[in-house]
Amino acid sequence: MTRYVPNCDDGRLALVSESGDDRLDIGAVDDVMAAIGDSTHAIEYDQKQRTQPWLDTDDGTLEIDVSEAVTTLPHTPETVDELREYDMDTERYGLPLRTVMFANEVLDILDAQGKDASAASE
C-alpha cells in the first residue's frame, strides 16, 4: 500500500506519495500548528495500557510533540483523497479549510491512542 509522507519545504507542508508521483499541498506548517492550538498533545493511558514495555510513563500520560507528528506521520491514500476534497481557498478560522481538516486528522490519529480508544473498542 502506498503511503503519503509529509514533506516540508520553505515552511510549507505537503503529503507526497512514496513513489513521488503524487503531491497534496496541506499549507503552512505554522497554520497547521495554529489549527491544532498547542505544541504538545497529551495522550492518557489506562492502567492496563501502562503495562506495555514501550510505554515509559509514571502518570499514564505521554506528551507528543505535535510539530514532530505533523512533519513525520505517514498517511493513507484514503486520508489524502478525503483531504483533496477540501479547498485551499476556503477559509475556516482564517486558515485554509484543507489545513484545518489535516490538523483535525492528526489530532484524531493521536486521540485514537490511549485510554479513550481502548474503552471504545471494548
C-alpha positions as MATLAB code, in Angstrom:
seq = 'MTRYVPNCDDGRLALVSESGDDRLDIGAVDDVMAAIGDSTHAIEYDQKQRTQPWLDTDDGTLEIDVSEAVTTLPHTPETVDELREYDMDTERYGLPLRTVMFANEVLDILDAQGKDASAASE';
ca = [
       0.000    0.000    0.000;
       1.305    3.413   -0.946;
       1.776    5.738    1.978;
       1.966    9.500    1.836;
       4.763   11.074    3.803;
       4.998   14.683    4.933;
       7.400   16.905    3.065;
       8.337   20.349    4.375;
       9.807   22.909    2.038;
      10.185   26.582    2.944;
       7.741   26.217    5.841;
       5.038   24.596    3.688;
       3.755   21.104    4.274;
       2.688   18.644    1.592;
       1.862   14.954    1.629;
       3.854   13.126   -1.035;
       3.342    9.558   -2.243;
       6.270    7.234   -1.632;
       6.755    6.976   -5.399;
       6.917   10.773   -5.584;
       4.347   10.984   -8.377;
       1.544   12.476   -6.277;
       1.667   15.509   -4.011;
      -1.032   17.273   -1.999;
      -0.404   20.738   -0.571;
      -1.536   20.998    3.059;
      -0.426   24.552    3.765;
       1.999   26.370    6.009;
       3.320   24.347    8.944;
       2.645   27.391   11.143;
      -1.019   27.322   10.054;
      -1.301   23.603   10.876;
       0.162   24.302   14.312;
      -2.234   27.236   14.781;
      -5.183   24.995   13.895;
      -4.024   22.380   16.407;
      -3.588   25.078   19.006;
      -0.645   23.731   21.012;
       2.886   22.434   20.502;
       2.197   19.297   22.552;
      -0.686   16.857   22.824;
      -1.236   14.597   25.824;
      -2.303   11.000   25.365;
      -3.583    9.343   28.526;
      -3.222    5.592   29.014;
      -5.238    3.382   31.351;
      -3.724    1.043   33.932;
      -3.718   -1.951   31.582;
      -2.051    0.005   28.767;
       0.638    1.251   31.155;
       1.946   -2.310   31.499;
       3.259   -2.213   27.924;
       7.073   -2.219   27.976;
       7.350    0.508   25.327;
       5.291    2.973   27.386;
       7.624    4.721   29.776;
       5.385    6.998   31.846;
       4.731    7.124   35.564;
       1.492    9.090   35.441;
      -0.020    7.370   32.397;
       0.339   10.450   30.205;
       2.554   10.675   27.169;
       3.287   14.129   25.744;
       3.538   14.141   21.957;
       5.496   16.830   20.118;
       2.806   17.955   17.661;
       5.266   19.551   15.245;
       7.173   16.280   15.006;
       3.959   14.292   14.489;
       2.737   16.681   11.788;
       6.027   16.515    9.876;
       6.743   12.769   10.190;
       3.462   10.841   10.468;
       2.639    8.975    7.235;
      -0.929    8.926    5.900;
      -3.031    6.549    3.847;
      -4.223    7.212    0.304;
      -7.774    7.320    1.694;
      -6.862   10.170    4.024;
      -5.206   12.067    1.185;
      -8.268   11.530   -1.034;
     -10.505   12.916    1.716;
      -8.241   15.940    2.195;
      -8.270   16.609   -1.576;
     -11.980   17.372   -1.273;
     -11.215   20.474    0.793;
     -10.250   23.678   -0.922;
      -7.162   25.686   -0.031;
      -9.038   28.906   -0.843;
     -11.967   28.331    1.505;
     -11.234   29.578    4.991;
     -12.180   28.359    8.424;
     -10.869   30.278   11.432;
      -8.856   32.400    8.985;
      -6.947   29.329    7.743;
      -7.340   27.228    4.586;
     -10.008   24.579    5.112;
      -7.712   21.729    3.977;
      -5.115   22.845    6.527;
      -7.705   22.781    9.325;
      -9.046   19.385    8.240;
      -5.495   17.992    8.167;
      -4.897   19.311   11.698;
      -8.128   17.616   12.809;
      -6.969   14.352   11.190;
      -3.657   14.458   13.064;
      -5.474   15.060   16.354;
      -7.874   12.194   15.585;
      -4.909    9.878   14.957;
      -3.277   10.908   18.219;
      -6.535   10.592   20.125;
      -7.072    7.100   18.687;
      -4.274    6.005   21.018;
      -4.687    5.875   24.762;
      -7.461    5.058   27.169;
     -10.396    6.622   25.319;
      -9.656    4.481   22.270;
      -9.241    1.373   24.393;
     -12.620    1.925   26.087;
     -14.320    2.461   22.719;
     -13.019   -0.847   21.356;
     -14.305   -2.918   24.272;
];
